[in-house]
Protein backbone atom coordinates (compact mmCIF):
# COMPACT_ATOMS: atom_id res chain seq x y z
CA UNK A 1 0.00 0.00 0.00
CA UNK A 2 1.39 3.40 -0.97
CA UNK A 3 1.45 6.22 1.54
CA UNK A 4 -0.59 9.29 0.71
CA UNK A 5 1.68 11.93 -0.86
CA UNK A 6 2.45 14.89 1.34
CA UNK A 7 1.22 18.35 0.41
CA UNK A 8 4.15 20.76 0.22
CA UNK A 9 3.60 24.41 1.10
CA UNK A 10 6.03 27.34 0.90
CA UNK A 11 5.04 30.53 2.73
CA UNK A 12 6.65 33.61 1.16
CA UNK A 13 7.18 37.20 2.29
CA UNK A 14 9.77 39.83 1.45
CA UNK A 15 12.73 39.04 3.70
CA UNK A 16 11.68 35.77 5.40
CA UNK A 17 12.14 37.17 8.90
CA UNK A 18 8.65 38.34 9.99
CA UNK A 19 5.53 37.03 8.28
CA UNK A 20 6.56 33.88 6.44
CA UNK A 21 8.50 32.36 9.37
CA UNK A 22 5.44 32.99 11.54
CA UNK A 23 3.21 31.36 8.91
CA UNK A 24 5.55 28.37 8.69
CA UNK A 25 5.64 27.95 12.47
CA UNK A 26 1.95 28.57 13.05
CA UNK A 27 0.82 26.24 10.26
CA UNK A 28 3.20 23.54 11.60
CA UNK A 29 1.60 24.02 15.01
CA UNK A 30 -1.96 23.78 13.66
CA UNK A 31 -1.04 20.67 11.66
CA UNK A 32 0.56 19.08 14.75
CA UNK A 33 -2.45 19.90 16.94
CA UNK A 34 -4.63 17.96 14.51
CA UNK A 35 -2.19 15.03 14.20
CA UNK A 36 -1.52 15.73 10.53
CA UNK A 37 2.30 16.23 10.66
CA UNK A 38 2.98 13.42 8.20
CA UNK A 39 0.64 14.95 5.60
CA UNK A 40 2.61 18.14 4.99
CA UNK A 41 6.04 19.47 4.07
CA UNK A 42 6.17 23.10 5.23
CA UNK A 43 8.82 25.76 4.64
CA UNK A 44 9.18 29.51 4.20
CA UNK A 45 11.32 31.85 2.12
CA UNK A 46 11.64 35.47 1.06
CA UNK A 47 11.60 37.08 -2.35
CA UNK A 48 14.64 39.16 -1.32
CA UNK A 49 18.07 38.08 -0.13
CA UNK A 50 18.75 40.77 2.51
CA UNK A 51 18.39 38.47 5.53
CA UNK A 52 19.57 35.10 4.17
CA UNK A 53 20.94 33.00 7.04
CA UNK A 54 19.45 35.21 9.76
CA UNK A 55 17.03 34.09 12.46
CA UNK A 56 13.51 35.53 12.36
CA UNK A 57 12.96 39.03 13.73
CA UNK A 58 13.07 38.87 17.57
CA UNK A 59 9.53 40.26 17.66
CA UNK A 60 8.28 37.37 15.50
CA UNK A 61 10.10 34.90 17.73
CA UNK A 62 8.57 36.48 20.83
CA UNK A 63 4.97 36.59 19.61
CA UNK A 64 5.22 32.98 18.41
CA UNK A 65 6.72 31.91 21.75
CA UNK A 66 3.89 33.66 23.59
CA UNK A 67 1.49 31.27 21.84
CA UNK A 68 3.64 28.17 22.32
CA UNK A 69 5.27 28.13 18.88
CA UNK A 70 9.07 28.02 18.57
CA UNK A 71 10.43 29.54 15.35
CA UNK A 72 13.84 30.48 16.78
CA UNK A 73 15.74 27.81 14.84
CA UNK A 74 14.43 28.90 11.43
CA UNK A 75 16.84 30.72 9.13
CA UNK A 76 15.92 33.08 6.33
CA UNK A 77 16.42 31.98 2.77
CA UNK A 78 15.50 33.32 -0.63
CA UNK A 79 13.04 31.63 -2.98
CA UNK A 80 14.95 29.70 -5.65
CA UNK A 81 14.05 28.13 -8.99
CA UNK A 82 13.76 24.63 -7.49
CA UNK A 83 11.01 25.82 -5.11
CA UNK A 84 8.61 26.11 -8.05
CA UNK A 85 9.07 22.38 -8.67
CA UNK A 86 9.27 21.17 -5.05
CA UNK A 87 6.16 22.87 -3.66
CA UNK A 88 2.50 22.25 -4.44
CA UNK A 89 1.56 25.70 -3.09
CA UNK A 90 3.53 28.93 -2.86
CA UNK A 91 1.55 31.29 -0.65
CA UNK A 92 2.57 34.95 -0.71
CA UNK A 93 1.83 37.12 2.29
CA UNK A 94 0.94 40.11 0.12
CA UNK A 95 0.18 40.96 -3.50
CA UNK A 96 3.73 42.23 -4.12
CA UNK A 97 5.13 38.86 -3.03
CA UNK A 98 2.66 37.08 -5.31
CA UNK A 99 3.57 39.34 -8.25
CA UNK A 100 7.30 38.71 -7.70
CA UNK A 101 6.73 34.95 -7.49
CA UNK A 102 4.71 34.99 -10.72
CA UNK A 103 7.45 36.97 -12.49
CA UNK A 104 10.07 34.39 -11.46
CA UNK A 105 8.00 31.24 -11.90
CA UNK A 106 8.12 29.00 -14.93
CA UNK A 107 4.79 28.96 -16.75
CA UNK A 108 3.98 25.47 -15.47
CA UNK A 109 4.08 26.70 -11.86
CA UNK A 110 1.73 29.67 -12.25
CA UNK A 111 -1.25 27.78 -10.79
CA UNK A 112 0.66 27.02 -7.59
CA UNK A 113 1.07 30.68 -6.57
CA UNK A 114 -1.61 32.33 -4.46
CA UNK A 115 -2.21 35.12 -1.99
CA UNK A 116 -2.23 33.34 1.41
CA UNK A 117 -5.43 34.83 2.82
CA UNK A 118 -7.27 34.55 -0.48
CA UNK A 119 -6.35 30.88 -0.87
CA UNK A 120 -7.01 30.01 2.78
CA UNK A 121 -10.33 31.73 3.39
CA UNK A 122 -11.31 33.81 0.38
CA UNK A 123 -10.24 37.22 1.72
CA UNK A 124 -8.41 39.27 -0.89
CA UNK A 125 -6.25 40.95 1.73
CA UNK A 126 -2.54 41.30 2.30
CA UNK A 127 -0.99 40.31 5.59
CA UNK A 128 0.68 43.63 6.46
CA UNK A 129 4.42 43.70 7.02
CA UNK A 130 4.93 44.50 10.74
CA UNK A 131 8.70 45.12 10.36
CA UNK A 132 8.61 48.91 10.74
CA UNK A 133 5.81 48.99 13.31
CA UNK A 134 5.50 48.14 16.97
CA UNK A 135 4.83 44.94 18.86
CA UNK A 136 1.07 45.28 18.41
CA UNK A 137 1.54 44.81 14.65
CA UNK A 138 3.20 41.45 15.28
CA UNK A 139 0.35 40.37 17.56
CA UNK A 140 -2.20 41.29 14.89
CA UNK A 141 -0.22 39.48 12.18
CA UNK A 142 0.07 36.40 14.40
CA UNK A 143 -3.71 36.31 14.95
CA UNK A 144 -4.43 36.72 11.23
CA UNK A 145 -1.95 33.96 10.37
CA UNK A 146 -3.39 31.64 13.02
CA UNK A 147 -6.94 32.05 11.70
CA UNK A 148 -5.79 31.64 8.09
CA UNK A 149 -3.73 28.55 8.99
CA UNK A 150 -6.78 26.88 10.54
CA UNK A 151 -8.83 27.74 7.45
CA UNK A 152 -6.06 26.46 5.17
CA UNK A 153 -5.84 23.12 6.95
CA UNK A 154 -9.62 22.73 6.82
CA UNK A 155 -9.57 23.51 3.09
CA UNK A 156 -6.80 20.96 2.44
CA UNK A 157 -8.33 18.26 4.66
Helices and strands as residue ranges (DSSP letters): E 7-13, H 19-33, G 37-39, E 40-46, H 58-66, H 83-86, E 89-92, H 95-104, G 107-112, E 113-115, H 116-121, H 135-156
